[in-house]
Amino acid sequence: MVLAALVAATQVAAFALSFSVVTTLEDAVAGLPVSLAVLSSYDGTTYAMFAAELAAGIVTIVWLWRSRTFAEHAAPGWHHARPRTWVWLGWMLPVVAFWFPYQVVRDVRAATLRGNRPGLAPWWAAWIVAAIASQLSGRALSSGEPDLWSALPVLDGIGATAFVAAAVLWARIVREVAAGQRAAVAAATQPSPGS
């Protein structure tokens, strides 16, 4: 949850800097003197975001793997839409990354909480919007087209909003699953009546 919040915070910082980045790039194209400090700060934020996303991705996948293993033991008959290997591969492979991770999280949550509960679609939609906005932002900045540069604050703003929403919703999901795991352990360790 902390790493998800860090990813969101770096995206918010990139959004805040994006207005100055566009102005600096436009001034440079116009031949005006510019300071590269804004561009360096934006690049630093981008690198920090990549590092935070990588760390968050690794921690999330490890947590999901362990939570999936727990769910399989706690609810052995529960049907999971994807085999356990998709806990890892689902996030990494193109195309299937748009829905396999959602299915993995949905099934782990449902097996742990012993039932289907609504509420994952907003998290997943926010995550997809954030990922797409982030990719488009990077392409706009590296395009060399001043007309596309002006889209940078819009794309970074959409990405920041979506990352914040996804982080908040992810924290709720993690807390729900963790509470379900604790409840399952408590129920399993309770002595049976009359013993």
Secondary structure, 3 states (H helix, E strand, C coil): CHHHHHHHHHHHHHHHHHHHHHHHHHHHHCCCCCCCHHHHHHHHHHHHHHHHHHHHHHHHHHHHHHHHHHHHHHCCCCCCCCCCCHHHHHHHCCCHHHCHHHHHHHHHHHHHHCCCCCCHHHHHHHHHHHHHHHHHHHHHHHCCCHHHHCCHHHHHHHHHHHHHHHHHHHHHHHHHHHHHHHHHHHHHHCCCCCC
